[in-house]
Amino acid sequence: MERLSSRGLPRLSWIDTLYSNFNYNTDGYEGDGAEDRKSQDGSETMPFIDESPTMSPQLCVRPDGEAVSPTPPEGLLPGGDIEKGLEMKKLVLSGFMASEEIYINQLEALLLPMRPLKATATTSKPVLTMEQIETIFYKIQDIYEIHKEFYDALFPNIQQWDDKVTVGHLFQKLASQLGVYKAFVDNYKVALETVEKCSQANSQFQKISENVKVKGPKDSKDCTTTVTMEALLYKPIDRVTRSTLVLHDLLKHTPKEHPDFALLQDALRISQNFLSSINEEIDPRRTAVTTPKGEARQLVKDGFLVELSEGSRKLRHVFLFTDLLLCAKMKKTAVGRNQQYECKWYIPLADLTFQTLDDSDSCPHVQTLPEHEIEEMKIKISVIKSEIQKEKKAQKGQSRIVDRLRKKMNEQESCLLLHSPTIPFRIHSKHGKSYLFLLSSDYERSEWRESIQKLQKKDLQSCVLSTLELQVLTSSCFKLRTVHNIPVTSNKDDEESPGLYGFLHVIVHSATGFKESANLYCTLEVDSFGYFVSKAKTRVFRDTTEPHWNEEFEIELEGSQCLRILCYEKCYDKSKLNKDDNEIVDKIMGKGQVQLDPQTVQSKNWHVDVIEMNGIKVEFSMKFTSRDLSLKRTPSKKQSGVFGVKISVVTKRERSKVPYIVRQCIEEVEKRGIEEVGIYRISGVATDIQALKAAFDTNTKDILVMLSDMDINAIAGTLKLYFRELPEPLLTDRLYPAFMEGIALSDPAAKENCMMHLLRSLPDPNLITFLTLLEHLKRVAEKEPVNKMSLHNLATVFGPTLLRPSESESSKPHITLASDIWSHDVMAQVQVLLYYLQHPPISFAELKRNTLYFSTDV
C-alpha cells in the first residue's frame, strides 16, 4: 500500500507563536496545553465537536478549565480588515491541514492490517473470514482516497496563498462525496460489534485490534502513537463535524463577493444536512472518569431539560453517561470564579425504567401558564429584539443600553423556555424514586429515550457512587458538557442567522423502507423562540408499507432554522388513549431533520429533499414565502366567486345575511371538529383547502359531500383563508384606526362605549358575519379542556386575519425584523378580538337599537 509522506505545513509570520499556546483539537497534534485533554484517569478523551455554529474549533482550554479564543500577539495582525480576514482564513486552513494530515495517517494505519488479514483469509488458518474483513474495513479505502486527493489539491493553494486563491470548489467536492460516509455510518455499529466478537474469539486479532500504530506529523516529537481499532473506526464520524466547523470559520473570514463564498455556503449546507441525518444514528462520546471497576465512564449526551420538582418547574442540565443518568443544576458563583454544577440526583442505567401512566399511582399536577401569557412573552421578546436593532443602527456607542436590553431579553426567553414544555418524560428508579421532565417536542423525548435504551442493551451493573466519586463526576461535567448555553437568542452571536420569518409551504410526498404494513402518519416540527413546536400532521395512511400522502401544509415560521419530520405508527388501542392530555402513545418509526437554508428555500421553485431515518426515507418538497407577501390582501379579478370578493357583494348575490361559505364551515366544525385538539391552530392540508376554495368559488353542487368527507382541519383552514383573502378586513379599513384607539382606552366605561359603537358602525353584512363567527368561537372555547383552544388562542389565530388593514403591507417599507411578526399592531389586533370574545353575548338587534351608546365620530 502506498504510504503517505509527511509534509511540512506553511506557516504565517506569527503562526508558531500562536500554536505554542493553543491546541486546534487535532487528534495527536498537541501543543503545551495537551495535558488539559487528559481525563482524571490519564486516558485520552474521545473527540467530540458540536455541529452548531456557536462552537468553534478555534478554542483552547486554559489551565483553569475555561475555554478561550486564541488571539495572536498584539501587533502581529495587519491593520486592514480584508488583509486580516485573509490571514485568518489562512490560519483556519493551515490548522485544518494539520488535522487533515493526521486524519489521513489514521486512515492509513487502519488500512495497514487489512492486506495481511486478507492474505490469511484464504489459508487453512485464517485470522478472520473475508466477510468479517469486509465488514470491519467497509469504505475505509474509499474515504482514504477521497481525503488524500483533497489534501494533495489543497496543499499547493496554501503554499501560494493570496487574495486570489480559491478553495471553495475543493470543499464543495469533498461535501458532495459524503455519500461514502453515509454508507460507512450505516455499517459502523456492525463493524464495532464484529471487532468486539472477533477479538473475543481470536487472541491474535485482539492483539492487532488493540495495538494499531499511527504515524505522527513530521514535526511532532513522537513518531508514532498506539491506539485501538475501535477508536480509529470512530474517526470518520468525528471528521464530518470538524469539517463542518471549519466551513463555518472559513465563511466568517470570506467576503460575500469572493468566489469562494457561495461554494463554501453550498458545502456547509450539504454537510449540515448530512450531520442531521447521521446524528440520529451515531452519538459521539467523551471519556469522563473511571468507574469503580476501572472502566472509562463516557459522556454520551447532555442538554437542558425542565424538571417538575416539588410542584414547580426547574431548569436542569442532564448528563447521560455510559452507565448512569445525572441531573445537575448550575451553582451560583461569585464573579470571576469558574462555574460549577451541583448534582441533584443520579440513577444507574441498570436501575432505570421509563415510567408509564399505568405504572404511576398518581400523575403530579403540571403547572402551566395560560396560553395568552406565553404569547405575551413572545411579543415582549420580539419588541426587545426590535429595540436592540434600533440601538445598534443608531451607532451611538451606547453598549450599556444594548447590554441592558439583552439582559432583559435573556430573562424573558429563559422564562419562556421554562414554562412552554408540556410533553411528559417520566424516569423511574427500581428503588422507588420517580422523576418527571417536561419537553416541548416528542422528537427530543424520543432522542433521550433511544439513547438510554441503546446503552441499556449492554451488560450493565448497578453502582452506588461514594461522596468523593460523585463530586469528581459532577466536577467533570463542566468540562465535558457539549451543550454550553440554553438555546436563547441572547446567547447567540450577532453574525448567526436570525432564522426565517414568514410561511413555509411543505408537501409530504411519501415514505419507503417499512418492513411491515402499518397505519402511518407524519408530523412536522419547527423551532421557534428556542424550542420546537409541532405544526402539522398528515392523515393516517392505513395498512401499508409505502404511504403516499402528497399533502401540502402552510407553516408559520418565527425565526425558524430547522424542520423536523417524525413518522409514527398510529395506536388504536383504546386502553392507552387519553391517559394524559399531553401523552403521545403512538410509536415513532423514524425521525429526521433538515436545516432551513434561506438561499435554498427562498427561491420561487419547490425544493425537493429526502430525509433518511432508521432505514426509512421520507420524500418532501418545500418553499418559503416572506411574511409581507403572504399576508398581502389581493382583490380577486373574478367577482363571480367568493374568495377575494367584498362580503357585501357576496351576501347580496346569495341573498343572505352571512356568506354561505362561513355558515357551512362553521356548521361542519361544530358538527365534528369542536373537540379536535388544536382546531384552527393546526394546519390543514393545503391541497384540500385549495380544492374547497375552488368548489366554493365555482358553487359546485356537491360541496356538501366534499365537506362531509374532508379532514376537519382543512375546513377550518378554508374558513381562515376566506377571511384572510377578503379584499379588506371584516372589521374594515375605515374603522381600523378607531379600533386601535378604542382598545387602548383605560377607562372600562369609555372602552365599552367606544367598542360597541364601532361594532354598530360596521356595514350590516360585516357585523352579522362577525357576530356569527364570535358566537361560534365562544362555543369552540367552551371545549378548551378537550381541544386546548382558549379564547386567547382563538383571538391570536383570528385577530390579525379579521383586522389587518389591506393597505398596511404595501404602504410600509420592507421589514425583515422579528418584531414584524409580533408587532404592537398584532398585539392590539389580538386584544380587540379577545375583548369581544370575553364580552357577554352581543345581539345584532339590541346593538342597533341600544341608546346607551352615544354616537361619536370615528
Buried (B, 14 or more C-beta within 10 A) or exposed (E): EEEBEBBEBBBBEBBEEBBEBBBBBBBBBBBEBEEBBEBEBEEBBBBBBBBBBEBBBBBBBEEEEEEEEBEBEEEBBEEEEEEBBBBBBBBBBBBBBBBBBBBBBBBBBBBBBBEEBBEBBEEEEBBBEEEBBBBBBBBBBBBBEBBBBBBEBBBEBBEEBEEEBEBBBBBBBBBEBBEBBBBBBBBBEEBBEBBEEBBEEBEBBBEBBBEBEBBBBEEBEEEBBEBBBBBBBBBBBBBBBBBBBBBBBBBBBBEEEBEBBBBBBBBBBBBBBBBBBBBBBBBBBBBBBBBEEEEBBBBBBBBBBBBBBEEEBBBBBBBBBBBBBBBBBBEEEEEEEEEBBEBBBBBBBBBBBBBBBEEBEEBBEBEBBEBBEBBBBBBBBBBBBBBBBEBBEEEEEEEEBBEEBBEBBBBBBBBBBBBBBBBBBBBBBEEEEBBBBBBBBBBBBBBBBBBBEEBBEEEBEBBEBEEEBBEBBBBBBBBBBBBBEBBBBBBBEEEBEBBBBBBBBBBBBBBBBBEEEBBBBBBBBBBBBBBBBBBBBBBBBEEEEEBEBBBBBBBBBBBBBBBBBBBBBBBEEEEBEEEBBBBBBBEBBBBBBBBBBEEBBBEEEBBEBBBBBBEBBBBBBBBBBBBBEBBEBEEBEEEEBBBBBBBEBBBEBBEBBBBBBBBBBBEBBEEEBBEBEBBBBBBBBBBBBBBBBEBBBEEBEEBEEBBEEBBBBBBBBBBBBBBBBBBBBBBBBEBBEBBBEBBEBEEEEEBBBBBBBBBBBBBEBBBBBBBBBBEBBBEBBEBBEBBBBBBBBBBBBBBBBBBBBBEBBEEEEEBEBBBBBBBEBBBBBBBBBBBBBEBEEBEBEEBEEEEEBEEEEB
